[in-house]
Amino acid sequence: MGIKKTALVFCIFGIPFLLGISIVGYWYYTTRVEQRILLPNFGTVPEFSLTSEDNHPVSRNALLGKVSVVDFIFTQCAGACPLMSSKMSELQEVLFVDNNVQFISFSVDPETDTQGVLSEYAKQYNATKGRWLFLTGKKVDIYQITKQGFHLGLDVEGDNAIIHSQKFVLIDHQGAIRGYYDSEDDQAIKNLIRDAHILARRIAA
């Protein structure tokens, strides 16, 4: 068989075969790696009743069936919150292709952060409606779910300075807390992206 015919046969049969082997190999490798990653379970998020920036009621049911990346911010924050929201915006972009992942920001200053205020804040960070929610409600409810539900610190010091966690929280599709990630740690953010993908793929498994 001539060189040209051999090359033609390879193009017709060899390349698709090698491509198929590569896809199967990648799937097998990633599956085996993911099986070895056992994410911890820090308990289940309790029931809550809050309101989104679009003035829609939101409960714990909004967490079910989706993987949720959660943070706690407030719009008047001059410190960590703008950086956290910028990071969340980047996460939204990176994970946008996965429809099983959503983003939720709880305001820890609900008396200031009305639906209108949160709606404008959402626009600043290019939040996709229905994909990245901003929640507000009664202060007592917010503080209770932050401390007792998500096991995160939250306090007021000095001239009403709000001290809150700078961690992102990863919630699985059953409402269980599966990880905490330092928003200022680049490696932690990479781990968050990896773990969100893993949990999202397990929904369809």
C-alpha positions in Angstrom: 0.0 0.0 0.0 1.4 3.4 -0.9 2.2 6.2 1.5 -0.8 8.3 0.3 -3.2 5.4 0.7 -1.8 4.6 4.1 -2.2 8.2 5.2 -5.8 8.2 3.8 -6.7 5.1 5.7 -5.2 6.5 8.9 -7.2 9.7 8.5 -10.4 7.8 7.9 -10.0 5.2 10.7 -7.0 6.0 12.8 -7.8 9.6 13.9 -11.4 8.9 15.0 -10.1 5.8 16.9 -7.4 7.7 18.7 -9.8 10.5 19.5 -12.3 8.0 20.9 -9.5 6.4 23.0 -8.5 9.8 24.3 -12.0 10.7 25.3 -12.6 7.4 27.1 -9.2 7.7 28.8 -9.9 11.3 29.9 -13.4 10.2 31.2 -11.9 7.2 33.0 -9.1 9.3 34.6 -11.3 12.1 35.8 -13.9 9.7 37.1 -11.2 7.8 39.1 -9.8 11.0 40.4 -13.2 12.3 41.4 -14.0 9.0 43.2 -10.9 9.5 45.4 -12.0 13.0 46.4 -14.3 12.6 49.4 -15.7 15.9 50.2 -16.6 16.4 53.9 -20.1 16.9 55.1 -20.5 19.8 57.6 -24.2 19.4 58.2 -27.4 20.5 56.4 -28.5 24.1 55.8 -31.7 24.6 57.9 -35.0 26.0 56.7 -35.1 29.8 56.0 -37.4 32.3 54.4 -35.8 35.4 52.8 -36.3 37.6 49.8 -34.3 38.0 46.6 -33.2 41.3 45.0 -36.1 40.7 42.6 -38.5 40.7 45.5 -39.1 36.9 45.2 -39.4 34.7 48.3 -36.5 32.3 48.6 -36.4 29.3 51.0 -34.1 26.4 51.5 -35.8 24.7 48.6 -33.9 27.0 46.3 -30.7 25.0 47.2 -32.2 21.6 46.3 -31.3 20.2 42.9 -28.4 22.6 42.4 -24.9 23.0 43.6 -24.7 26.4 45.3 -21.7 28.7 45.9 -22.6 30.9 48.9 -21.1 34.0 50.5 -22.0 36.7 53.0 -21.6 40.3 52.1 -23.2 43.8 52.5 -23.3 46.6 50.0 -21.8 49.3 52.3 -18.8 47.2 53.1 -15.5 49.0 52.2 -13.2 46.1 53.0 -13.5 42.5 51.9 -17.0 42.5 50.3 -16.1 44.2 47.0 -13.2 41.7 46.6 -15.5 38.8 47.5 -18.2 39.9 45.0 -15.5 40.4 42.3 -14.3 36.8 43.0 -17.9 35.6 42.9 -18.4 37.3 39.6 -15.3 35.4 38.3 -16.6 32.2 39.6 -19.9 32.8 37.9 -18.0 33.2 34.6 -15.8 30.1 35.1 -18.7 27.9 36.2 -21.4 29.4 33.9 -21.3 26.5 31.4 -22.5 24.2 34.2 -26.2 24.8 34.6 -26.2 22.8 37.8 -24.3 25.5 39.6 -25.8 28.6 41.1 -24.6 31.5 43.3 -26.2 33.0 46.4 -25.1 36.1 48.4 -26.7 36.7 51.8 -26.6 40.3 53.0 -25.5 40.6 56.6 -26.9 44.2 56.7 -30.5 43.6 55.7 -31.7 46.9 57.2 -29.7 48.8 54.6 -29.7 46.2 51.8 -33.3 46.4 50.5 -34.3 44.6 47.3 -33.6 47.8 45.4 -30.2 48.3 46.8 -29.2 44.7 46.2 -30.6 44.9 42.6 -28.2 47.7 41.8 -25.4 46.0 43.6 -26.0 42.9 41.4 -25.7 44.9 38.3 -22.3 46.2 39.4 -20.9 42.7 39.4 -22.7 41.5 36.2 -24.8 39.0 38.2 -27.0 36.8 35.9 -30.6 37.0 36.9 -31.9 33.7 38.3 -28.4 32.3 38.5 -26.8 34.6 41.1 -29.3 35.5 43.9 -28.9 38.3 46.5 -30.9 37.6 49.6 -32.2 39.9 52.4 -34.7 39.6 55.1 -35.1 40.1 58.9 -31.8 40.7 60.7 -32.5 38.1 63.3 -33.1 35.5 60.6 -29.9 36.4 58.7 -27.8 36.2 61.8 -29.3 32.9 62.9 -28.8 31.2 59.6 -25.2 32.6 59.3 -24.2 31.5 62.8 -26.2 28.4 63.4 -26.9 27.3 59.8 -23.6 27.9 58.1 -21.5 27.9 61.3 -19.8 31.2 60.4 -18.8 34.1 62.6 -20.9 37.3 62.5 -20.8 40.2 64.9 -21.1 44.0 65.2 -18.2 46.0 66.8 -17.6 49.6 67.5 -19.5 52.1 65.3 -21.8 49.4 63.9 -18.9 47.8 62.0 -20.0 44.4 60.8 -17.5 41.6 61.3 -18.3 38.6 59.0 -16.7 35.6 57.4 -14.8 36.0 54.1 -15.2 32.4 53.2 -17.2 30.9 50.3 -19.4 28.0 51.2 -20.2 25.1 48.8 -23.6 23.4 49.2 -24.5 20.2 47.4 -27.9 19.5 45.6 -29.3 18.0 48.8 -28.6 21.1 50.9 -25.6 19.8 52.7 -22.5 22.0 53.4 -19.5 20.3 51.6 -16.8 22.9 52.0 -15.4 26.3 53.1 -13.0 28.2 51.0 -10.9 31.3 51.8 -11.9 34.0 49.3 -8.3 35.4 49.5 -6.5 32.1 48.8 -6.0 31.4 45.1 -5.5 27.7 45.7 -8.7 27.5 47.7 -10.6 29.1 44.8 -9.2 26.5 42.5 -10.3 23.8 44.9 -13.8 25.4 45.0 -14.1 25.3 41.2 -12.9 21.6 41.1 -15.3 20.6 43.9 -18.2 22.5 42.4 -17.7 20.6 39.1 -17.5 17.3 41.0 -20.7 17.8 42.9 -22.5 19.1 39.8 -21.5 16.0 37.8 -22.7 13.8 40.6 -26.3 15.2 40.2 -26.7 13.4 36.9 -24.8 10.3 37.9 
